[in-house]
Amino acid sequence: MTSCRLIIAEKDVDKELSAKLLKEALETRFGKDAVPEITRSPSGKPGFADTKHGYFSVSHTGRFFLVCFSTEPVGADIEIVRKMPHARIAGRFFSSAERRRLAGAGDPGLEFFRIWTKKEALVKLSGEGLSALGRADSAFASVRDISDTLTRLAGTRLAGAVAPGGQIEFEED
């Protein structure tokens, strides 16, 4: 089971605020004096030094911060749905199956970000880093789209995904 929490900050989340929000989420989950040690993999992915505490993944966009905890390795991503040169980016990073799905979408802007967040969630799950984005193919992977839940919680159009797919619960902030 994966447990996710969407936090809406007062201002855009930068690296410093992201670290603060993660610390607060960890303190809420484990207790202020029992937060496990965090280390980084060679590719820079943060994680618990001892996996007996589980796994986590974080993402932020604008004022929105997403943290997901799981008993298994996890990757999560969130993006504000906005205008982008999605066809050009899709041509560079999307597989042919993903490009076909985008071309047939009723709302190409939303579909672009749904595919993008699935790809980023897969890359975060693997721990390979963003250089693997073009190799991650969301069309054939177990990834859960959480866009509708995020949009409902945030009151604005968000796209998001968690890998691997499966049961996900949201903690209310």
C-alpha positions as CSV (number, residue, x, y, z in Angstrom):
1,M,0.0,0.0,0.0
2,T,1.2,3.5,-0.8
3,S,0.1,6.5,1.2
4,C,0.4,9.9,-0.4
5,R,-0.1,13.4,1.0
6,L,-0.6,16.6,-1.1
7,I,0.6,19.8,0.7
8,I,-0.4,23.2,-0.6
9,A,2.2,25.8,0.4
10,E,1.8,29.5,0.8
11,K,4.4,30.1,-2.0
12,D,6.0,28.2,-4.8
13,V,8.0,25.2,-3.5
14,D,11.7,25.5,-4.0
15,K,14.5,23.2,-2.9
16,E,14.7,24.7,0.6
17,L,10.9,24.6,1.2
18,S,10.7,21.1,-0.3
19,A,13.2,19.9,2.3
20,K,11.2,21.6,5.1
21,L,7.9,20.1,3.9
22,L,9.5,16.6,3.7
23,K,10.9,17.0,7.2
24,E,7.4,18.0,8.5
25,A,5.8,15.0,6.7
26,L,8.4,12.6,8.1
27,E,7.9,14.0,11.6
28,T,4.1,13.5,11.2
29,R,4.6,10.0,10.0
30,F,7.4,8.8,12.5
31,G,7.3,11.3,15.3
32,K,9.5,14.4,15.8
33,D,12.3,12.4,17.6
34,A,12.1,9.2,15.5
35,V,12.7,10.5,11.9
36,P,14.9,7.9,10.1
37,E,18.2,8.9,8.5
38,I,17.9,9.8,4.8
39,T,20.7,9.1,2.3
40,R,21.0,9.6,-1.4
41,S,21.7,7.0,-4.1
42,P,24.6,7.5,-6.5
43,S,22.0,9.0,-9.0
44,G,20.8,11.4,-6.2
45,K,17.5,9.7,-5.3
46,P,16.7,10.3,-1.6
47,G,15.7,7.4,0.5
48,F,15.9,5.9,4.0
49,A,19.3,4.6,5.1
50,D,17.5,1.5,6.4
51,T,14.7,0.2,4.2
52,K,12.9,-1.3,7.3
53,H,11.3,2.2,7.4
54,G,10.0,1.8,3.9
55,Y,10.4,4.0,0.9
56,F,9.3,7.5,-0.2
57,S,9.2,9.7,-3.2
58,V,8.6,13.5,-3.4
59,S,7.7,15.9,-6.2
60,H,6.7,19.5,-6.4
61,T,5.3,22.0,-8.9
62,G,4.3,25.5,-8.1
63,R,2.8,25.6,-4.6
64,F,2.1,21.9,-4.6
65,F,4.2,19.3,-2.8
66,L,3.5,15.6,-3.0
67,V,5.1,13.0,-0.8
68,C,4.3,9.3,-1.0
69,F,5.4,6.5,1.4
70,S,5.3,2.8,0.7
71,T,6.5,-0.5,1.9
72,E,7.9,-1.1,-1.6
73,P,10.1,1.2,-3.8
74,V,8.0,4.0,-5.1
75,G,8.2,6.9,-7.6
76,A,5.8,9.8,-7.7
77,D,5.5,12.9,-9.8
78,I,3.1,15.9,-10.0
79,E,2.8,18.7,-12.5
80,I,0.5,21.7,-13.0
81,V,-1.3,21.3,-16.3
82,R,-0.3,24.3,-18.4
83,K,0.4,25.3,-22.0
84,M,3.6,23.8,-23.3
85,P,5.1,22.9,-26.6
86,H,4.0,19.3,-25.9
87,A,4.3,18.0,-29.5
88,R,7.9,18.9,-29.7
89,I,8.7,17.5,-26.2
90,A,6.7,14.3,-27.0
91,G,8.6,13.9,-30.2
92,R,11.8,13.8,-28.2
93,F,10.9,11.9,-25.1
94,F,7.7,9.8,-25.8
95,S,7.6,6.3,-27.3
96,S,5.5,5.7,-30.4
97,A,2.7,4.3,-28.3
98,E,2.7,7.4,-26.0
99,R,2.7,9.7,-29.1
100,R,-0.3,7.8,-30.5
101,R,-2.1,8.2,-27.2
102,L,-1.4,11.9,-27.2
103,A,-2.5,12.4,-30.8
104,G,-5.9,10.7,-30.0
105,A,-6.6,12.6,-26.8
106,G,-9.6,14.9,-26.5
107,D,-7.5,17.2,-24.2
108,P,-3.9,16.9,-25.5
109,G,-2.6,19.3,-22.8
110,L,-3.9,17.2,-20.0
111,E,-2.9,13.9,-21.7
112,F,0.6,15.2,-22.2
113,F,1.1,15.8,-18.5
114,R,-0.6,12.5,-17.6
115,I,2.0,10.7,-19.8
116,W,4.8,12.9,-18.6
117,T,4.1,12.3,-14.9
118,K,3.8,8.6,-15.5
119,K,7.2,8.6,-17.1
120,E,8.8,10.6,-14.3
121,A,7.2,8.4,-11.7
122,L,8.8,5.4,-13.5
123,V,12.2,7.1,-13.6
124,K,12.0,8.0,-9.9
125,L,11.0,4.4,-9.1
126,S,14.0,3.1,-10.9
127,G,16.4,5.7,-9.4
128,E,18.1,6.1,-12.7
129,G,17.7,9.9,-12.9
130,L,16.1,12.1,-15.6
131,S,18.6,10.9,-18.3
132,A,16.4,7.7,-18.4
133,L,13.2,9.7,-19.2
134,G,13.3,8.8,-22.9
135,R,13.6,5.1,-22.2
136,A,10.7,5.0,-19.7
137,D,7.6,3.9,-21.5
138,S,4.4,4.5,-19.6
139,A,2.3,2.6,-22.1
140,F,3.4,-0.8,-20.9
141,A,4.2,-0.1,-17.2
142,S,2.3,-0.4,-13.9
143,V,1.7,3.2,-13.1
144,R,-1.3,4.7,-11.3
145,D,-2.7,8.0,-12.6
146,I,-3.7,10.2,-9.6
147,S,-4.6,13.3,-11.6
148,D,-8.3,13.4,-10.8
149,T,-7.6,13.0,-7.0
150,L,-4.9,15.7,-7.1
151,T,-7.1,18.1,-9.0
152,R,-10.0,17.6,-6.5
153,L,-7.7,18.1,-3.5
154,A,-5.9,21.2,-5.0
155,G,-8.8,22.9,-6.7
156,T,-6.7,23.4,-9.8
157,R,-5.7,21.2,-12.7
158,L,-2.9,18.9,-11.7
159,A,-1.5,15.7,-13.3
160,G,0.2,13.1,-11.2
161,A,1.3,9.5,-11.1
162,V,2.6,6.9,-8.7
163,A,4.7,3.9,-9.8
164,P,4.2,1.1,-9.3
165,G,0.4,1.1,-9.7
166,G,-1.7,-0.5,-7.0
167,Q,-3.7,0.7,-4.0
168,I,-3.0,4.3,-3.0
169,E,-4.6,6.2,-0.2
170,F,-4.4,9.9,0.4
171,E,-3.8,11.4,3.8
172,E,-5.7,14.7,4.3
173,D,-3.5,17.6,5.0
